[in-house]
């Protein structure tokens, strides 16, 4: 896929205040085009994770949306309509599978599963949107501001579990975030680092790493499981739910 992302600066009217700012810094209104990327070659393969990181205004969300426009079967996490039913009822799958999915998205507490989306915090609601998107088994899931509303320990757990879900289900993920501290746990196949006023940098996952039983580039042995959030060990719930489902 070849990406060219740019937009025109809108015409503006000079005012007393804008004139004072321009005189102070010796600048004028920006004109022409703001180019985020021009002719950037980006491999986009089904069942992979593409992560766009960078500071606010660097164009990471614009690039992610540009990719979404060129592929089919994308579910936008932020565009999902949340029904006024319990979280477990909102997932159209077996109860054990739904519980495991909610746990993988940081909603593994029993009382949370019985609440409606309106009863959740902003961070919990965002995590539920991710779970809801996964339950629909689309080709791709797009998540802007990925894990932005979460504490950083839980964000790393969610990123780690998204990698596992991608490997297990073949669902592709397009995520954009200002928090690059989740990249090692997310282990994206393609990491696009967007930079203010400069061309993006594309970093590829180690081509020798297999998706199943993956290891992080530059490390030996299996990926280390993130630490417990202090309230619940999500991985343990997932393992127990998987075992329960297999025995039914």
N, C-alpha and C positions, 0 to 999 in steps of 0.2 A: 504494500500500500504506500502511495506517495501522498504526503500531507503538505498542504500549503495553507497556512492559517494567518489571516491578516484582516484588519478592519480599518475603515476610513475614520479619520478624526472628524468629528462634527463641527460645522461652522459655529463660531461663538461671537457674541457682541461685546465689544470693548466697553468697559465701565470704568468709573473712577478708581474703584478698588483693584480691579484686575490690572489697570494701567500702573498703579503703584507697585504691585507685585512684580510686574514685568520690568519696570524701571529699576527696582531694587536688585533684581537678579540678572538683568541684562538679557532677558529672553522674550519670546513672542509666543502666541498661540501655536500649538503643534498643528501641522498641516500635512495633507497627503495620507499615507498609510502607515499604520503601526504593524510591523511584520513580526509575528511570533515564530513562524517557521516557514521556510520556502523550499519546496521540493525535497522534504525530509523523507527518506525511505524508512518505512517502519514495518517490520514483519508482524502480521496479525494472524494468528492461527487459532482455530477453534480449540477450546479446552486449555487455554493459556491465561496467564495473568499479566496485564499491562498496568503498570503503576506510573502515574505522573506526579512528580513532586516539584516543589519550588515555592518561592515566596509569593505572597499575595500580589496579584497583578503580573505575574510572570507568564501567564498564558496556559497554565496546566489544565484548567477546566475547559478552556476553549479548544485545546488539542484533544482532550478526551471526547468532547461533543463532536468534533470533526470526525473522529474515528467512528463514533456511533452512527453518524449519517451515512457512512459507507458500508455498514454491515447490517444484517437482518437478525431479527429475533432478540432485540435488546429490551430488557426490562430496567427502567430507571427506578432506583430505590426511592428517590425523592418524589416520584410521581404516583406512587402506589396509593390507592384509596383504602383507608383503614376502616373496616366494618366494626360496629359497636357490639362485638361479641368477644368472648374470652380468647386469650392468645392461642390456647390449644385448639379451640373450635375454629379459629381463623385459618389454621393450616390444614389443607385438605390431604391428609395422609393418616396412616395408622397412629394411634396414640403414642406407642413406644417410639416410633420414628419422629413424631412431632416433638416429644420430650427431649430426645437426643439432639434434634436440630435447635430447639430453643436453648438448650444447655451450651451448645457450641457457639451460640451467639451471645452468651453471657446472661441468659434468662433462665437459669436452671433451678431457681428457687420455686418450690411448689406453689406458694401463694401468688407469685408473679404470673404463673401459667394460667391462673384462674381470673386474673384481672383483664379489663378491657384496655385497648390502647389509650383511651382518654385518662386512665388512671395511672399511666406511666410517666416518668420523668422524660425530659427531652432526649437524654442519652439512651434510656431504655427503649423509647419509641423508635429511635433510629436503629437500634439493634434488632427490634422486632421487624422493621422494614426489610432488613437484610435477610432475616429468617423467612419472611413471607415471600420475598423474591426467590429465594432458593427453593422453597416448596413448590413453586410453579414450574420448576425445571426448564427455564428458558435456555436459549443458546448462549446468551450473554447477560451479565448483570452489570449495570453502570452505577457507581457510587461516588458522587462528588462529596468533598469534605469527609472522606472516609476516616472514621474513628475520631474525628475532631472533637466531638462532644464527650469523649470518654477519658477517664484517668489513664495515664500512660501504661500502667501495668496491665489493665484490662484491655487496652488497645492492642498491646502486643499479643495477648491471648487470642483475641478475635482475629487478628491478622494471621496468626499461626493456624487457626482452625479454618480460615478461608482457603489457605493453601491446601489443607487436607481435603476440604470439600471439593475444590477444583480438581484435584488428582483423582478423587473417588468417583465423582459424578460426570466429569467432562464439561461442566459449566465454565464458561470463560468469564473473567472479571476485568472490568475497566475501572480503575479507582484513581482518584485524584486527592492529594492531601498535602498540607504544609508540613506535616510531621514525618520527617524521614527516619525517625528512630524505630519505625515499625517495618522498615524495608527488609531487614535481615530475617524477621519472623515471617513476613509475607512471602519472601523469596520469589519475587516476580520473574516471569520469563523475559520480560522486557521492562526496563526501568528508564523512563524518560525524565531527565533532570532539566527542568525549565529554568532559564536564567533571564533576569531583567536586562534588556538591551543587548542580548547576545543569543547565538544559536543554541538550541537545546542539545544536551549530550545524551546519547543513547547507550545504555549499559545492558549487555545481554547476560542471561543466566548461563552458567557453565554448560556448554553443549554436551559434555560427557555425563552430566547428571541425569539420571532417569527420573521420571515423574513419580514412579512408585518407589517408596522407601527412599525418598530424596535426601540428599545431604546438601548443606550450604556450600557454595564455592569457597575454596580455600580451607575447608575443614575436613577432618577425617571422622568416620563414624556417623551414627544417625544424628538427626537434628535434636538438640536438647529441648525438652518440653518446657514452655514458660512456667514460671513459678505461680503458685496459687495466688489468687487475688486477696486472700485473707478471709474471705467469706465462704468461698466454695471452690473446690477443685474441679473445674469444668471437664478436664480430660477424664477424670474418674467416672463422672456421671455418664459421659458419652460411652465409655467402655462398658459400663454396667447396662445401659440401655440397649447397646448393640448386642450384648450377650443375651439379654432378656428377649429381644426380638428374634434372635436366632433359635432360641429354645421353644418358641411358640409354634 
